[in-house]
């Protein structure tokens, strides 16, 4: 995802950008609230500090919410209950207090992005010549129907909702299976192999080494 980082502490924004880039996101850093008001339209998700130099982060969030539903996670040093409640009521989708634990941040990004896609995702996805009907759970390769098991379709649907973007292995496991045990991990590999064999489209589902899988459009 293209993630806009709104943070005036360069050491913090630099660390966040480095982590996001390492996990296949496209980070963009701005340090001023006025820049966030201009640049948020091009982003898929925003990480917003509240202690900015020119505008208070809550003001920035409230103004953006008038024109955009962009998923937003507040990252701030303001950890008291009143600030948290105010931030959420002002339109934040999530609220994290510094210092932020990296794995928790990545999980929160996945969660907030997933919630956003549920409300805005299309019902049909076309990748190459493969048509995936998310509402009726039907798949066609060219003009031919392909019969998938429930798990195989769930895997394909998750990738389809993120077409062109890598999906983390941990997210796939948590979405399709109830746990992240080794048995589920092996099941993921086996089901992915079966899914690829049924679709008969080499290169449609690519493996992102050390990360997960991606549906190529």
N, C-alpha and C positions, 0 to 999 in steps of 0.2 A: 504494500500500500504506500501511497504518497502521504507521509505523515508530517504535518506542520508542527514544529517545536517552537513554542513561544516562551522564551526564557532569556532573561538579561544577564545571567551569570554564565560566562563563557565556558568555565570549567564544567558546569552541569550540562549545558546544552551540547558541548562537544562530546562528553561521555555518553549522553543519550543518543546522539547521532551515530556514534561509533557502534553502539550495541544494536541499534535498529538496522543499520546497514549490514551488519554481520548476520542478521536474521532475515535478509532478503527484502527489507523495506527500503523505501526511498525517502530519506529524511530531508527536510528543509528547515533551516533555523532562521528565526527572526527574533530580535530583542525588544521590539517596541509594540505596544498595543495597536498603534495606528497601522503598522505593517501587517499585523494579524487581520485587521479589518479588511485590508486589501487582498491578502494572499490566501485567505481561508477557502475562497471559491475554487481554487485549483487542487485542494487537498482532499484526501479520503477520510482523514481522521486528524484531530488536533490534540496535542499535549500542551496544556496552558498553565503557566505559573501565574499566581495572583499578584505577586509583588513586583510589578513592572515599573520602569522609571517614568513613563509618560502618562499612562492610564492605569487605574486599578484593574486587575484581571477580571473582577466581577462585572465591571462596567463593560469591558470588552466582550465578555460572554453574553451579557444581556443584549448588547447591540447586535451581535452576530445572530442570536436566537430570533431576532425579529425578521431575519431574511434567509436563514439557512438552518437545516437540521443536522449539520455536520457532527458526527460523533465526537464528543469531547471528554477528555480525562483531565481533570485538574490535578496538578502536581505542585504542592505548596508546603511551606513551613508552618502554615496556620493549621494546627491540629486540634484546636478546641471544638467542642460539639457545636457551638453556635455557628462557627465559620463553616463547618462541614455541612450543616443543614442549609445554611444560606447558599452555599455553592451548589448543592443539589437542586434547591428550589429555583436557582437562577438559570438552570438548564444544563448543568454538568451531567454527563452520563455515568461518571464514576469520579471518585475523589481519593487521592493518595497523598499521604504526608511524607515529606522528606525526612531522612534519606530513604529512597525507594529501593526495594529489593528487585533486582533485574528480572528474575524469573516470574515474580508476581506481576510486574509491569507487563511483561510479554503475555501472560495469561489474561490480564485485564484488557489488553488491546484486542486479543482474540475474542473475548466475550463481548465487548462493546461493539466490535465490528460485526460479529455474528448477529447480535440483536438488530443492528441496522439493516443487515441483508434480509432478515426475516420479513421486515415490513416493506422492503422495496424490491425484493428479488423478482425477476421475471418468471413466468410459469413455463416457458419453453426456452431451451438453450440449444444453439446450433454451434457445434465445434467440428470444423472440417465438414464432412458429410454425415456426421452423427447428430441426430435430433433427439433431445432428451426432454420429455414432457414431465415436468416436476409435479404437476397437479394429478395427472392420470397414471403416473409411474410407468410410462411406456417409452421404449427406446427403439429408434430405427437407424439402421446404417444404410444410407441411400434410400431405397424404397422397401428394404427388407426389415421386418420386425426382429428384434433380438430379445430373447427371453432370459431375464436375469432373476436370480434369487433376491429375496428381500435385502439381504446384507450387501450383495453386489450392487443393487440399485442405490442403496443408501450411500455406499462409497462413491459411486459415480455422481450422484446428486450433490454431495458435498463438494466434490471437485468442480462440478458444473457451476455452482453458485460462486465459485472463485476462479472462473476461467481466466487463464493467463497469469494467475498468481500462485506461487507455491503455498501449499497447505502443510502446516507442521504435522509431523507424525503423531505427536502427543494430542493434538486437536482432533485428528481423525479417530484415534483410539477413544477419546472421551465422548465423541459424538456418536460413533457407531457401536461401541461397546461400553459397558458400564464401568470398566476398570482399565488399568494400564499395566496389568500383569504380563509376564513373559508369554503366557499362553495366548493372550489377545494380540500381542505383537507378532507372534508367529502366524496367527490367523489372518492378520492384516496382509502379510506377505503372500500367503496362500490365496486369499480372496482376490488380491490385486492381480495375481498371475492368472487366475481363472477369468477375471473380468477382461483383461487384455486379450486373452485367447478367444473369448466370445465376440468381442468387438472387431477383431481381425484388422486393426488399424495401428500398425507399428508407429510409434512416435506420438500417438494421440495422448497417452498418459506418460509423462516423462518422470524419471526418478531424479530428485534433487538430492544429491549425495549429502548425507549427514543431516538432512532436514526433513524431507517428506516427499510429496508428489505434486504434480501440476498437470492440469488439463490444458493442452495446447490448442488454441483456436486457429 
